Amino acid sequence: MSQEQDQQTSDARLIRLATWASVAVAVALVGVKAVVWLLTGSLSVLASLVDSLLDAVASVLNLVAVRFSLKSADWDHPFGHGKAESLAGLGQALLVGGSALFVISRAVERFLHPRPLEAVGVGIAVMLVAVVATLGLVLFQQRVVARTGCTAIKADSLHYASDLYTNLGTVLVLALAGLGWNWLDPLIGVLIAGVVIRSAWQIGYEAAQILLDHHLSPEAEAEIARLALENERVLGVHDIRTRRSGQTRIVQLHLEMAGELSLEEAHRATKEVEKCIRTIMPQADIIIHQDPVKR
């Protein structure tokens, strides 16, 4: 097995592990927050519970999408199934955004009909467990994203990172409610919903850009051109087009070469350029066209 295949296998294993970890933590958090909500009646806890419930649904969706996206290319999907990741990210954005609107509606109701919170001490202790579990998951997901660049895991990590703030905000609300500041509960609930909406927008925007074949960064395209021009047979580079599908970066470019070069020499130079590009994008799908020019 080649080094590139080893890396692909290792990355796929990490991505699968991250999706399973996400599902496990999401389900655990739903149970924990449901208990805290039943004990305290806190709207902030309910906001966090709804977010975690939809996180669990989104994580399961993620699990299925990532499993599908890692399938090899076949006859009717010649570029693979990588965009399933972005579809999952878009679905997560819609789910998480919907949860935030639900919380805001409940906050308005609580402003109109306030009531005191109960069992605050127990609620704080249990929510701190949720904070630790979420932090551990986010740190692991960020490591996986740094290694693989997986869009679906990145989307998952973004909304779990926002969960950290919502969980900490909920702990703060419970602590202040214990001091008699019950009016903060619906207010913090709305603020949590705002954080969730912002997270949903980021996830949805990034997923949409990939689905719409947004190009790679200008820096990446400039590096591709630089590597190509390092070859002594390449006289120019144009029409660089890039995009991403799941874990695969797709690169197309035209190389300008002297018209008197033989087909064998042009092919050899092209393979050399392709090899250089793979030093920065080892799993890329690279298509290169040769254009003859006069010196």
C-alpha positions as CSV (number, residue, x, y, z in Angstrom):
1,M,0.0,0.0,0.0
2,S,1.4,3.4,-1.0
3,Q,1.9,6.3,1.5
4,E,-1.0,8.2,-0.1
5,Q,-3.3,5.2,0.4
6,D,-2.1,4.8,4.0
7,Q,-3.0,8.5,4.7
8,Q,-6.4,8.1,3.0
9,T,-7.2,5.0,5.1
10,S,-6.0,6.8,8.3
11,D,-8.0,9.9,7.6
12,A,-11.1,7.9,6.8
13,R,-10.7,6.0,10.1
14,L,-10.3,9.3,12.0
15,I,-13.4,10.8,10.4
16,R,-15.5,7.8,11.2
17,L,-14.3,7.8,14.8
18,A,-15.1,11.5,15.1
19,T,-18.7,11.0,13.8
20,W,-19.3,8.1,16.3
21,A,-17.9,10.3,19.1
22,S,-20.2,13.1,18.1
23,V,-23.3,10.8,18.2
24,A,-22.3,9.4,21.6
25,V,-21.7,12.8,23.2
26,A,-24.9,14.3,21.6
27,V,-27.1,11.5,23.0
28,A,-25.5,11.7,26.4
29,L,-26.0,15.5,26.5
30,V,-29.6,15.1,25.6
31,G,-30.2,12.8,28.6
32,V,-28.2,15.1,31.0
33,K,-29.9,18.3,29.9
34,A,-33.4,16.7,30.0
35,V,-32.8,15.8,33.6
36,V,-31.6,19.3,34.4
37,W,-34.6,20.9,32.7
38,L,-37.1,18.7,34.5
39,L,-35.4,19.5,37.8
40,T,-35.1,23.3,37.3
41,G,-37.7,24.4,34.7
42,S,-35.0,26.7,33.3
43,L,-35.6,28.2,29.8
44,S,-31.9,28.4,29.2
45,V,-31.5,24.7,29.9
46,L,-34.5,24.1,27.6
47,A,-32.7,26.1,24.9
48,S,-29.5,24.1,25.4
49,L,-31.6,20.8,25.5
50,V,-33.3,21.6,22.2
51,D,-29.9,22.5,20.6
52,S,-28.4,19.2,21.9
53,L,-31.5,17.2,20.7
54,L,-31.0,18.6,17.2
55,D,-27.3,18.1,17.5
56,A,-28.0,14.4,18.1
57,V,-30.2,14.3,15.0
58,A,-27.6,16.2,13.0
59,S,-24.8,13.9,14.2
60,V,-26.6,10.8,13.1
61,L,-27.2,12.6,9.7
62,N,-23.5,13.4,9.7
63,L,-22.6,9.8,10.4
64,V,-24.6,8.6,7.4
65,A,-23.4,11.3,5.1
66,V,-19.7,10.8,6.0
67,R,-20.1,7.0,5.5
68,F,-21.6,7.7,2.1
69,S,-19.0,10.4,1.2
70,L,-16.1,8.1,1.8
71,K,-17.3,5.6,-0.8
72,S,-15.0,5.4,-3.8
73,A,-15.9,6.8,-7.2
74,D,-18.2,4.6,-9.3
75,W,-19.6,4.7,-12.8
76,D,-22.4,7.2,-12.1
77,H,-20.4,9.3,-9.6
78,P,-17.0,9.6,-11.3
79,F,-15.8,12.4,-8.9
80,G,-16.8,10.3,-5.8
81,H,-19.5,11.0,-3.2
82,G,-17.7,13.8,-1.2
83,K,-20.5,16.4,-1.6
84,A,-22.6,14.3,0.8
85,E,-20.6,16.0,3.5
86,S,-21.7,19.4,2.4
87,L,-25.3,18.3,2.1
88,A,-25.1,17.1,5.7
89,G,-23.6,20.4,6.8
90,L,-26.5,22.3,5.0
91,G,-29.0,20.0,6.8
92,Q,-27.4,20.7,10.1
93,A,-27.6,24.5,9.5
94,L,-31.3,24.3,8.9
95,L,-31.9,22.1,12.0
96,V,-29.9,24.2,14.3
97,G,-31.4,27.5,13.0
98,G,-34.9,26.1,13.5
99,S,-34.0,25.2,17.1
100,A,-32.9,28.8,17.8
101,L,-36.2,30.2,16.5
102,F,-38.1,27.8,18.8
103,V,-36.1,28.9,21.8
104,I,-36.8,32.6,21.0
105,S,-40.5,31.9,20.9
106,R,-40.3,30.3,24.3
107,A,-38.2,33.2,25.7
108,V,-41.0,35.6,24.7
109,E,-43.5,33.5,26.5
110,R,-41.3,33.4,29.6
111,F,-40.9,37.1,29.6
112,L,-44.7,37.4,29.6
113,H,-45.2,34.7,32.3
114,P,-42.1,34.6,34.5
115,R,-41.6,31.8,37.1
116,P,-38.8,30.9,39.6
117,L,-36.3,28.1,39.0
118,E,-35.9,25.0,41.2
119,A,-33.1,22.6,42.2
120,V,-30.5,25.1,41.0
121,G,-27.5,23.4,42.7
122,V,-28.1,20.0,41.1
123,G,-28.6,21.7,37.7
124,I,-25.3,23.5,37.9
125,A,-23.4,20.3,38.8
126,V,-24.9,18.3,35.9
127,M,-24.4,21.1,33.4
128,L,-20.7,21.3,34.3
129,V,-20.5,17.6,33.3
130,A,-22.0,18.6,30.0
131,V,-19.4,21.4,29.6
132,V,-16.5,19.0,30.1
133,A,-17.9,16.4,27.7
134,T,-18.5,19.0,25.0
135,L,-15.0,20.5,25.4
136,G,-13.4,17.0,25.0
137,L,-15.4,16.4,21.8
138,V,-14.6,19.8,20.3
139,L,-10.8,19.4,20.9
140,F,-10.9,15.9,19.3
141,Q,-13.0,17.2,16.3
142,Q,-10.6,20.1,15.8
143,R,-7.7,17.7,15.6
144,V,-9.5,15.6,13.0
145,V,-10.4,18.7,10.9
146,A,-6.8,19.9,11.0
147,R,-5.7,16.5,9.7
148,T,-8.4,15.8,7.2
149,G,-10.2,19.1,6.4
150,C,-13.5,17.2,6.5
151,T,-16.4,19.7,6.0
152,A,-19.0,17.7,7.8
153,I,-16.8,17.3,10.9
154,K,-15.9,21.0,10.7
155,A,-19.6,21.8,10.7
156,D,-20.2,19.5,13.6
157,S,-17.3,21.1,15.5
158,L,-18.6,24.6,14.9
159,H,-21.9,24.0,16.5
160,Y,-20.5,22.0,19.4
161,A,-18.1,24.9,20.0
162,S,-21.1,27.2,20.2
163,D,-22.6,24.6,22.6
164,L,-19.7,25.3,25.0
165,Y,-20.8,28.9,25.2
166,T,-24.4,28.0,25.6
167,N,-23.6,25.5,28.3
168,L,-21.4,28.0,30.2
169,G,-24.1,30.6,29.8
170,T,-26.7,28.2,31.2
171,V,-24.5,27.5,34.2
172,L,-24.2,31.2,34.8
173,V,-27.9,31.7,34.6
174,L,-28.6,28.9,37.1
175,A,-26.0,30.4,39.5
176,L,-27.6,33.8,39.3
177,A,-31.1,32.4,39.5
178,G,-30.0,30.9,42.8
179,L,-29.4,34.5,43.9
180,G,-32.9,35.5,42.8
181,W,-32.1,36.9,39.3
182,N,-34.8,34.8,37.5
183,W,-35.4,37.4,34.9
184,L,-32.0,36.6,33.4
185,D,-33.2,33.1,32.3
186,P,-35.2,34.1,29.2
187,L,-32.7,36.9,28.4
188,I,-29.8,34.4,28.3
189,G,-32.0,32.0,26.4
190,V,-32.4,34.6,23.6
191,L,-28.6,35.3,23.6
192,I,-27.9,31.6,23.3
193,A,-30.3,31.4,20.4
194,G,-28.4,34.3,18.8
195,V,-25.1,32.3,19.1
196,V,-26.8,29.3,17.6
197,I,-28.2,31.2,14.6
198,R,-24.7,32.7,13.9
199,S,-23.2,29.2,14.0
200,A,-26.0,27.9,11.7
201,W,-25.2,30.7,9.2
202,Q,-21.5,29.8,9.2
203,I,-22.2,26.1,8.6
204,G,-24.8,26.7,5.9
205,Y,-22.6,29.3,4.1
206,E,-19.5,27.1,3.9
207,A,-21.6,24.0,2.9
208,A,-23.3,26.0,0.1
209,Q,-20.0,27.4,-1.2
210,I,-18.7,23.8,-1.6
211,L,-21.9,22.7,-3.3
212,L,-21.6,25.6,-5.7
213,D,-18.0,24.6,-6.6
214,H,-16.3,27.6,-5.0
215,H,-12.6,27.7,-5.9
216,L,-9.8,26.9,-3.5
217,S,-8.0,29.8,-1.9
218,P,-6.1,32.3,-4.2
219,E,-3.0,31.3,-2.2
220,A,-3.5,27.6,-3.1
221,E,-4.0,28.5,-6.8
222,A,-0.9,30.7,-6.8
223,E,1.1,27.9,-5.3
224,I,-0.1,25.5,-8.1
225,A,1.0,28.0,-10.7
226,R,4.4,28.4,-9.0
227,L,5.1,24.7,-8.9
228,A,4.1,24.2,-12.5
229,L,6.4,27.0,-13.7
230,E,9.4,25.5,-11.8
231,N,9.5,22.8,-14.5
232,E,12.0,23.9,-17.2
233,R,9.7,22.7,-20.1
234,V,6.7,24.7,-18.9
235,L,6.6,28.2,-20.5
236,G,3.4,29.4,-19.0
237,V,0.3,28.4,-17.0
238,H,-3.3,29.5,-17.5
239,D,-7.0,28.5,-16.9
240,I,-6.3,27.2,-13.4
241,R,-9.6,26.0,-12.0
242,T,-10.1,24.4,-8.6
243,R,-12.9,23.1,-6.4
244,R,-13.5,20.7,-3.6
245,S,-15.7,17.6,-3.2
246,G,-15.5,16.2,0.3
247,Q,-11.9,15.2,1.0
248,T,-10.9,15.5,-2.7
249,R,-9.5,18.7,-4.2
250,I,-10.1,18.9,-7.9
251,V,-7.5,20.8,-9.9
252,Q,-7.5,21.6,-13.7
253,L,-4.9,23.7,-15.5
254,H,-3.3,24.3,-18.9
255,L,0.4,24.1,-19.4
256,E,2.1,26.0,-22.2
257,M,5.0,24.1,-23.8
258,A,7.2,24.5,-26.8
259,G,5.4,23.2,-29.9
260,E,8.5,21.2,-31.1
261,L,8.5,19.0,-28.0
262,S,7.6,15.4,-28.7
263,L,4.5,13.9,-27.2
264,E,6.6,11.7,-24.9
265,E,8.6,14.8,-23.6
266,A,5.3,16.8,-23.0
267,H,3.8,13.8,-21.2
268,R,6.8,13.4,-19.0
269,A,6.8,17.1,-18.1
270,T,3.1,16.9,-17.3
271,K,3.6,14.0,-14.9
272,E,6.5,15.9,-13.2
273,V,4.2,18.9,-12.7
274,E,1.4,16.6,-11.4
275,K,3.9,15.0,-8.9
276,C,4.9,18.5,-7.6
277,I,1.3,19.5,-7.1
278,R,0.7,16.4,-5.1
279,T,3.3,17.4,-2.6
280,I,0.9,20.1,-1.4
281,M,-2.4,18.2,-2.3
282,P,-1.7,14.5,-2.0
283,Q,-5.3,13.4,-2.5
284,A,-6.1,15.8,-5.4
285,D,-7.8,14.8,-8.6
286,I,-5.6,16.6,-11.2
287,I,-6.4,17.2,-14.9
288,I,-3.7,18.9,-17.0
289,H,-4.0,20.0,-20.6
290,Q,-0.9,20.8,-22.7
291,D,-1.0,23.8,-25.1
292,P,1.8,24.1,-27.8
293,V,3.3,27.6,-28.1
294,K,6.1,29.1,-30.2
295,R,9.3,30.1,-28.2
